Amino acid sequence: MRRLALITACTLILSAGAGFAQDSAPKLTVTGEGEAVAVPDMATVSLGVSAQNPDPGAAMNEASEVAGAILARLDAMGIAARDRQTSDVGLQPIWNSHDSDRPREITGYEASNRLTVRVRDLDQLGAVLGAVTEDGANRLSGLSFGLQDPDPVSEAARRDAVADAMERAKVLAEAAGVTLGPVLSISESGGGYAPSPMPMMEARVAAAPIAAGESTINARVTMVFELAE
């Protein structure tokens, strides 16, 4: 019985030692970065309407009428309803200029209506901007270019990041005089896709050709390799 207990104890010690050796096996952790570039096929425009009137209700009505005309024009130009969205409606007082001899008072109201529009045909973008300004849009606060389906480009960026990580691991292992083993884990962090912004002053614009440039998608992966003996 004592002999059986001794054998069992030795087996447990050996098993624990094997597990510890496995956990403490040398590893190499590397981070790889990749990117993929594509030509944008969609633009997102932030435009708005503002109207001033001594009466707040009249100011709101004026801004709403112009916004309605713009939406109707966008519909006539083939911009789908899902690509037109009211992003903000506002009303604020207009004060008289500061004068120490007179108390500040409200002289009128400014109503605003802001729209976000996606244009999926970039050849139509210049015409769209020209049309909405003709209909009364007097603010253009943002224009960015992006991809309708960024997934294939994101996949290419991830593949590039993995290839970069594997190449880094190979170089480091060779420089250290060790043998690179199998991949133990791989994770993705950071990276991603952001539309390419084009800063624009809030001003009236006319129809004109616009260069979309390129959109870049970045990816970053962390890979852990076992180092073989």
C-alpha positions in Angstrom: 0.0 0.0 0.0 2.9 2.3 0.9 4.6 1.4 -2.3 1.4 2.3 -4.3 1.2 5.6 -2.5 4.8 6.4 -3.2 4.4 5.7 -6.9 1.3 7.9 -7.1 3.1 10.7 -5.4 6.0 10.5 -7.8 3.7 10.5 -10.7 2.0 13.7 -9.5 5.3 15.4 -9.0 6.5 14.5 -12.5 3.1 15.7 -14.0 3.4 19.0 -12.2 7.0 19.4 -13.3 6.0 18.7 -16.9 3.2 21.3 -16.7 5.6 23.9 -15.2 8.1 23.2 -17.9 5.5 23.7 -20.6 4.2 26.9 -19.1 7.8 28.3 -18.8 8.8 27.4 -22.4 10.4 30.4 -24.1 8.2 32.5 -26.2 8.5 35.4 -28.6 5.9 38.1 -28.9 5.8 40.5 -31.9 3.5 43.1 -33.3 2.9 43.5 -37.0 1.3 46.4 -38.8 -0.4 46.4 -42.2 -2.4 48.7 -44.4 -4.4 48.6 -47.6 -5.4 51.4 -49.8 -8.5 51.8 -51.9 -10.1 54.5 -54.0 -13.2 55.9 -52.2 -16.6 55.3 -53.7 -18.8 57.3 -51.4 -18.8 60.8 -49.9 -20.5 62.1 -46.7 -21.5 65.7 -46.7 -22.6 67.8 -43.7 -24.6 70.8 -44.9 -27.0 73.2 -43.3 -29.5 76.0 -43.6 -29.8 79.1 -41.3 -32.5 81.8 -41.3 -32.9 84.9 -39.2 -36.2 86.6 -38.3 -37.4 88.8 -35.4 -40.1 86.1 -34.8 -38.7 82.7 -33.6 -41.6 80.8 -35.3 -41.0 82.6 -38.6 -37.3 81.8 -38.4 -38.0 78.1 -37.8 -40.5 78.1 -40.7 -38.0 79.7 -43.1 -35.3 77.3 -42.3 -37.7 74.3 -42.5 -39.0 75.4 -45.9 -35.5 75.6 -47.3 -34.5 72.3 -45.8 -37.6 70.7 -47.3 -36.7 72.1 -50.7 -33.2 70.7 -50.4 -34.5 67.2 -49.5 -36.9 67.3 -52.4 -34.0 68.2 -54.7 -31.9 65.4 -53.3 -34.7 63.0 -53.9 -35.1 64.2 -57.5 -31.3 63.6 -58.0 -31.7 60.0 -56.9 -30.3 60.3 -53.4 -32.1 57.5 -51.5 -34.0 58.3 -48.3 -31.6 56.2 -46.2 -28.8 58.5 -47.3 -30.5 61.7 -46.2 -30.7 62.5 -42.5 -31.5 65.5 -40.4 -28.7 65.7 -37.9 -29.5 68.8 -36.0 -32.3 71.5 -35.6 -31.6 74.6 -33.5 -32.9 78.0 -32.5 -30.9 80.7 -30.7 -31.5 84.3 -29.9 -29.6 87.1 -31.7 -28.4 89.8 -29.3 -27.7 93.5 -30.0 -24.0 94.5 -30.1 -22.5 95.2 -26.7 -22.9 98.9 -25.7 -22.3 100.1 -22.2 -25.0 102.8 -22.6 -27.7 100.2 -23.5 -28.6 96.9 -21.9 -28.3 93.8 -23.9 -31.5 92.7 -25.6 -32.7 90.2 -28.1 -33.2 91.6 -31.6 -34.2 88.4 -33.4 -33.7 84.7 -33.7 -31.6 82.4 -35.9 -32.9 79.0 -36.8 -30.8 76.3 -38.2 -31.3 72.9 -39.8 -28.4 70.6 -40.5 -28.4 67.6 -42.8 -26.1 64.7 -43.4 -26.1 63.3 -46.9 -24.3 60.3 -48.4 -23.5 60.5 -52.1 -22.7 57.0 -53.5 -21.9 58.2 -57.0 -18.9 60.5 -56.7 -19.3 61.6 -60.3 -22.5 63.3 -59.0 -21.0 65.0 -56.0 -20.1 68.3 -57.6 -23.6 68.6 -59.1 -25.2 67.7 -55.7 -23.3 70.4 -53.9 -24.1 73.0 -56.5 -27.8 72.1 -56.5 -28.3 72.3 -52.7 -26.6 75.6 -52.5 -28.9 76.9 -55.3 -31.8 75.8 -53.2 -30.6 77.7 -50.1 -28.0 75.7 -48.2 -25.7 78.3 -46.8 -23.5 76.1 -44.6 -21.1 73.4 -45.6 -19.2 72.2 -42.6 -17.8 68.8 -43.6 -17.0 66.5 -46.5 -15.4 63.1 -46.1 -14.7 60.2 -48.4 -15.1 56.5 -47.6 -15.9 53.1 -48.8 -19.4 51.6 -49.1 -17.9 48.1 -48.3 -14.6 48.4 -46.4 -14.5 44.7 -45.5 -12.4 43.4 -48.4 -9.9 46.2 -47.8 -9.8 45.5 -44.1 -9.1 41.8 -44.8 -6.1 42.8 -47.0 -4.8 45.1 -44.3 -5.0 42.2 -41.7 -3.2 39.8 -44.1 -0.5 42.4 -44.5 -0.2 42.9 -40.7 0.1 39.1 -40.1 2.8 38.8 -42.8 4.7 41.7 -41.2 4.5 40.1 -37.7 5.8 36.8 -39.1 8.7 38.4 -40.9 9.6 40.3 -37.7 9.5 37.1 -35.7 11.7 35.3 -38.2 14.3 38.1 -38.2 14.4 38.3 -34.4 14.7 34.5 -34.0 17.5 34.3 -36.5 19.3 37.2 -34.9 19.0 35.6 -31.5 20.1 32.2 -32.8 16.9 30.4 -31.8 14.4 28.4 -33.8 10.9 29.8 -34.3 8.2 27.4 -33.3 4.4 27.3 -33.9 2.1 30.3 -33.3 0.6 30.1 -29.8 -1.8 33.0 -30.1 -2.8 35.9 -32.3 -4.9 38.9 -31.5 -5.9 42.1 -33.3 -5.7 45.6 -31.7 -6.0 49.1 -32.9 -6.0 49.8 -36.5 -9.3 50.3 -38.3 -10.8 52.5 -40.9 -11.6 56.2 -40.8 -13.1 58.2 -43.7 -10.7 60.7 -45.3 -11.9 64.1 -44.2 -11.7 67.2 -46.3 -11.8 70.3 -44.1 -14.1 73.0 -45.6 -15.1 76.5 -44.5 -18.8 77.1 -44.1 -19.5 78.9 -47.3 -21.5 78.8 -50.4 -20.0 76.5 -53.0 -20.6 75.9 -56.7 -20.6 72.7 -58.7 -17.0 71.7 -59.3 -15.0 68.6 -59.8 -13.7 67.2 -56.5 -10.8 64.8 -56.1 -11.5 62.0 -53.7 -7.9 60.7 -53.3 -7.4 57.5 -51.5 -8.7 55.8 -48.3 -6.3 53.8 -46.1 -7.3 51.1 -43.7 -4.8 50.1 -41.1 -4.5 46.8 -39.1 -2.3 45.7 -36.1 -1.9 42.2 -34.8 0.1 40.7 -31.9 1.4 37.2 -32.4 3.0 34.9 -29.8 5.4 32.2 -31.1 6.9 29.3 -29.2 10.7 29.1 -29.4 11.8 25.5 -30.2 14.8 24.0 -28.6 
